[in-house]
Amino acid sequence: MRRKAFTLVELLVVIAVVGILVGLLLPAVQSAREASRRVQCSNNLRQVGLALFNHESATKRLPPLGDYQTSGNAVYWSIHARLLPYCEQSAVYNIINFNLPISQQPHVAKLRIPHLLCPSEINDRERPDGPTFTHYPHNYGYNAGLWKIYNPPSIVGSGSGVFTVNQPQRLRDIIDGTSNSLGVAEVKAFTPYLRDGGTPNNDAPPPITPDELNRFGGEFKSDSGHTEWVDAWTHQTGFTTTFRPNKSCLYSYQGKVFDIDFNSMREGRSNSVPT
């Protein structure tokens, strides 16, 4: 009885054709996946925006960029935390005691909040903070203004953004109009940054170039900016408009180059040094 079969050459040809087709299709599949991720990221931003307006409708105020006037220099709760009930996260909101600092509620800080993470974020993972505490990152920050955002011992923040320290804004306070003002933007998780150097002084204008920013100095942290969704500090849940979006601020440290963030002093950590 005769049996039908493929020759080795025919099999190799088929495999080669299949490989070529896969090579042609893969970029299209990857592009479609990334387009889907962009849509989901935009939906996340839209959800945060709706939450802000629902918060304003319920309380007649937008949430402040942190409240540093109640309990000294403890870490304070972020806008993200304040908006949880308006983002279908009431279960998380209800376990938070806003009268206690974050450091006493590790069960909250380590939670992963899905709508606060872009699906393209490569660092969707926990960040250990010491032997017993864990934080979870996020990808959306709130507009704190151009450059200087807080000048203690004044209680009210001095930022020019939609969100200010210790001061809930009203929609009527946004004199350029809500359609013309930045509210929320994507931020990179695990951002390196300089902090708490104490410079510049109160009257220093915004830097024009990243080199000017780097000369202010401070303690270098390699990977912890925008890793604490619960935290009101601007380098964690905010952004400023000192430079245009996606501007690289390159800083060399121990032979490596990092794209950094910066603060002169974390809010609430000094009674005299501005942020």
C-alpha positions as CSV (number, residue, x, y, z in Angstrom):
1,M,0.0,0.0,0.0
2,R,1.4,3.4,-1.0
3,R,1.7,6.0,1.8
4,K,1.5,9.7,1.3
5,A,4.2,11.9,3.0
6,F,6.1,15.2,2.9
7,T,9.7,15.4,2.0
8,L,12.2,17.1,4.3
9,V,12.5,19.9,1.8
10,E,8.8,20.5,1.7
11,L,8.6,20.6,5.5
12,L,11.5,23.1,5.7
13,V,9.7,25.3,3.1
14,V,6.5,25.2,5.1
15,I,8.3,26.1,8.4
16,A,10.0,28.9,6.6
17,V,6.8,30.3,5.3
18,V,5.1,30.1,8.7
19,G,8.1,31.8,10.3
20,I,7.8,34.7,7.7
21,L,4.1,35.1,8.4
22,V,4.6,35.1,12.1
23,G,7.3,37.8,11.7
24,L,4.9,39.9,9.6
25,L,2.0,39.5,12.0
26,L,3.9,40.0,15.3
27,P,4.5,43.8,15.0
28,A,0.8,44.3,14.1
29,V,-0.2,42.3,17.2
30,Q,2.2,44.2,19.4
31,S,0.9,47.5,18.0
32,A,-2.7,46.5,18.7
33,R,-1.8,45.5,22.2
34,E,-0.1,48.8,22.9
35,A,-3.0,50.7,21.4
36,S,-5.3,48.8,23.8
37,R,-3.0,49.7,26.7
38,R,-3.1,53.4,25.7
39,V,-6.9,53.3,25.7
40,Q,-6.9,51.7,29.1
41,C,-4.4,54.3,30.4
42,S,-6.6,57.1,29.1
43,N,-9.6,55.5,30.7
44,N,-7.7,55.5,34.0
45,L,-7.0,59.2,33.7
46,R,-10.6,59.8,32.8
47,Q,-11.8,57.9,35.9
48,V,-9.5,60.0,38.1
49,G,-10.8,63.2,36.5
50,L,-14.5,62.2,37.0
51,A,-13.6,61.3,40.6
52,L,-12.2,64.8,41.1
53,F,-15.4,66.5,39.8
54,N,-17.6,64.1,41.9
55,H,-15.5,65.1,45.0
56,E,-15.9,68.7,44.2
57,S,-19.7,68.3,43.6
58,A,-20.1,66.5,47.0
59,T,-17.8,68.8,49.1
60,K,-17.7,72.0,47.0
61,R,-13.9,71.7,47.1
62,L,-11.1,69.8,45.2
63,P,-8.9,67.8,47.6
64,P,-5.7,69.6,48.8
65,L,-2.2,68.6,47.9
66,G,-1.7,67.2,51.4
67,D,-2.6,68.5,54.8
68,Y,0.5,69.3,56.9
69,Q,-1.1,71.5,59.5
70,T,-2.5,68.9,61.9
71,S,0.1,66.4,63.2
72,G,3.5,67.9,62.8
73,N,5.9,66.3,60.2
74,A,4.2,62.9,59.8
75,V,3.5,61.7,56.3
76,Y,0.0,62.7,55.1
77,W,-2.6,61.1,52.9
78,S,-2.6,61.7,49.1
79,I,-5.3,62.9,46.8
80,H,-5.5,59.3,45.5
81,A,-6.5,58.2,49.0
82,R,-9.1,61.0,49.3
83,L,-10.7,60.0,45.9
84,L,-11.1,56.3,46.6
85,P,-14.9,56.5,47.3
86,Y,-15.4,58.2,44.0
87,C,-13.4,55.4,42.1
88,E,-15.4,52.4,43.3
89,Q,-12.8,51.8,46.0
90,S,-14.9,52.4,49.1
91,A,-13.8,49.2,50.7
92,V,-10.2,50.5,50.8
93,Y,-11.3,54.0,51.8
94,N,-13.2,52.6,54.8
95,I,-10.2,50.8,56.3
96,I,-8.1,54.0,56.4
97,N,-7.9,56.1,59.5
98,F,-7.1,59.6,58.2
99,N,-6.3,60.8,61.7
100,L,-3.2,58.5,61.9
101,P,-0.1,58.6,59.7
102,I,0.6,56.2,56.9
103,S,3.4,54.6,58.9
104,Q,0.9,53.1,61.3
105,Q,-1.2,51.6,58.5
106,P,1.0,49.3,56.5
107,H,-2.0,47.1,55.5
108,V,-3.2,50.1,53.3
109,A,0.1,51.3,51.9
110,K,1.0,47.9,50.3
111,L,-2.3,47.6,48.4
112,R,-2.3,47.6,44.6
113,I,-5.0,50.0,43.3
114,P,-5.7,48.8,39.7
115,H,-6.9,52.1,38.2
116,L,-3.8,53.9,39.4
117,L,-1.5,51.8,37.3
118,C,-0.9,52.1,33.5
119,P,-0.9,48.7,31.9
120,S,2.4,49.5,30.2
121,E,4.2,50.2,33.5
122,I,7.2,47.9,33.7
123,N,7.6,48.3,37.5
124,D,4.1,47.1,38.5
125,R,5.5,45.6,41.8
126,E,5.9,46.3,45.5
127,R,8.6,48.6,46.9
128,P,9.9,47.5,50.3
129,D,10.5,50.4,52.6
130,G,12.5,48.9,55.5
131,P,12.2,45.4,56.9
132,T,8.5,45.5,57.8
133,F,6.9,48.1,55.5
134,T,5.9,47.9,51.8
135,H,4.6,50.5,49.4
136,Y,2.9,50.1,46.0
137,P,3.6,52.5,43.1
138,H,1.2,54.4,40.8
139,N,1.3,56.3,37.5
140,Y,-0.8,59.4,37.9
141,G,0.2,62.7,39.5
142,Y,-1.6,66.0,40.3
143,N,-0.6,69.4,39.1
144,A,1.2,71.3,41.9
145,G,2.2,74.3,39.7
146,L,5.3,75.7,38.2
147,W,8.1,75.4,40.8
148,K,7.6,76.6,44.4
149,I,4.7,74.9,46.1
150,Y,5.1,75.5,49.8
151,N,6.7,78.1,52.0
152,P,6.6,77.4,55.7
153,P,5.8,78.6,58.3
154,S,2.8,79.8,56.2
155,I,0.0,77.4,56.5
156,V,-1.4,77.8,52.9
157,G,0.7,76.5,50.0
158,S,2.1,78.9,47.5
159,G,1.8,76.7,44.4
160,S,0.3,77.9,41.2
161,G,-1.3,74.6,40.2
162,V,-4.8,73.3,40.5
163,F,-3.8,71.5,43.7
164,T,-2.2,73.4,46.6
165,V,-0.8,72.3,50.0
166,N,-3.2,72.6,52.9
167,Q,-5.7,74.5,50.7
168,P,-8.6,72.9,49.0
169,Q,-9.4,74.8,45.8
170,R,-12.7,75.5,44.3
171,L,-13.5,75.3,40.6
172,R,-14.0,79.1,40.5
173,D,-10.4,79.5,41.7
174,I,-9.2,78.0,38.4
175,I,-9.3,81.4,36.6
176,D,-7.9,80.0,33.3
177,G,-10.8,77.5,33.1
178,T,-10.8,73.8,33.7
179,S,-10.5,73.1,30.0
180,N,-7.2,75.1,29.8
181,S,-5.6,73.8,33.0
182,L,-3.6,70.7,33.6
183,G,-5.1,68.5,36.3
184,V,-3.6,65.0,36.2
185,A,-0.8,63.5,34.2
186,E,1.1,60.3,33.7
187,V,4.2,59.9,35.9
188,K,6.9,57.3,35.9
189,A,7.0,54.9,38.8
190,F,10.3,54.3,40.7
191,T,11.7,57.7,39.7
192,P,15.2,58.6,41.0
193,Y,15.4,62.0,42.7
194,L,17.4,64.5,44.8
195,R,15.7,65.6,48.0
196,D,16.0,67.7,51.2
197,G,19.2,69.7,50.2
198,G,17.7,72.9,51.5
199,T,18.4,74.9,48.4
200,P,17.4,77.0,46.6
201,N,16.2,79.8,48.8
202,N,12.8,81.5,48.9
203,D,13.4,83.9,46.0
204,A,15.1,81.5,43.5
205,P,13.5,81.5,40.1
206,P,12.7,78.2,38.3
207,P,15.8,76.7,36.7
208,I,16.0,77.1,32.9
209,T,18.0,73.9,32.3
210,P,18.4,70.5,34.1
211,D,22.0,71.4,34.9
212,E,20.8,74.3,37.0
213,L,18.5,71.9,38.8
214,N,21.3,69.4,39.5
215,R,23.5,72.1,41.1
216,F,20.9,72.5,43.9
217,G,22.0,69.0,45.2
218,G,20.5,67.0,48.0
219,E,20.3,63.4,49.1
220,F,20.1,61.0,46.1
221,K,17.5,58.3,46.0
222,S,17.8,55.9,43.1
223,D,14.3,54.5,42.7
224,S,11.6,55.5,45.1
225,G,9.8,58.5,43.5
226,H,6.1,57.9,42.6
227,T,6.2,54.6,44.5
228,E,3.8,55.5,47.3
229,W,0.2,56.0,46.1
230,V,-0.9,56.9,49.7
231,D,1.6,59.7,50.2
232,A,0.8,63.4,49.7
233,W,4.4,64.5,49.0
234,T,4.6,66.1,45.5
235,H,7.5,63.9,44.4
236,Q,5.2,60.9,45.2
237,T,1.8,61.8,43.9
238,G,2.3,65.2,42.1
239,F,4.2,66.9,39.4
240,T,5.3,70.4,38.5
241,T,5.6,72.2,35.2
242,T,9.1,73.5,35.6
243,F,10.1,71.7,32.4
244,R,8.0,70.6,29.5
245,P,6.6,67.0,29.6
246,N,9.1,64.2,29.0
247,K,12.1,66.6,29.5
248,S,15.1,64.5,30.6
249,C,16.9,65.8,33.7
250,L,20.1,63.8,33.6
251,Y,22.2,63.4,36.8
252,S,25.4,61.4,37.2
253,Y,25.8,59.3,40.3
254,Q,28.6,56.8,41.0
255,G,29.3,56.3,37.3
256,K,25.7,55.9,36.3
257,V,23.3,58.4,34.6
258,F,19.8,58.8,36.0
259,D,16.8,60.8,34.8
260,I,15.8,62.5,38.0
261,D,13.1,64.4,39.9
262,F,13.9,67.0,42.6
263,N,12.7,68.6,45.8
264,S,14.5,71.1,48.0
265,M,12.7,69.8,51.1
266,R,9.8,67.4,51.5
267,E,6.7,69.2,52.6
268,G,6.2,69.1,56.4
269,R,9.9,68.3,57.1
270,S,11.0,71.8,57.9
271,N,9.5,74.9,59.5
272,S,11.6,77.3,57.4
273,V,12.8,75.7,54.2
274,P,10.5,76.0,51.2
275,T,9.6,73.1,48.8
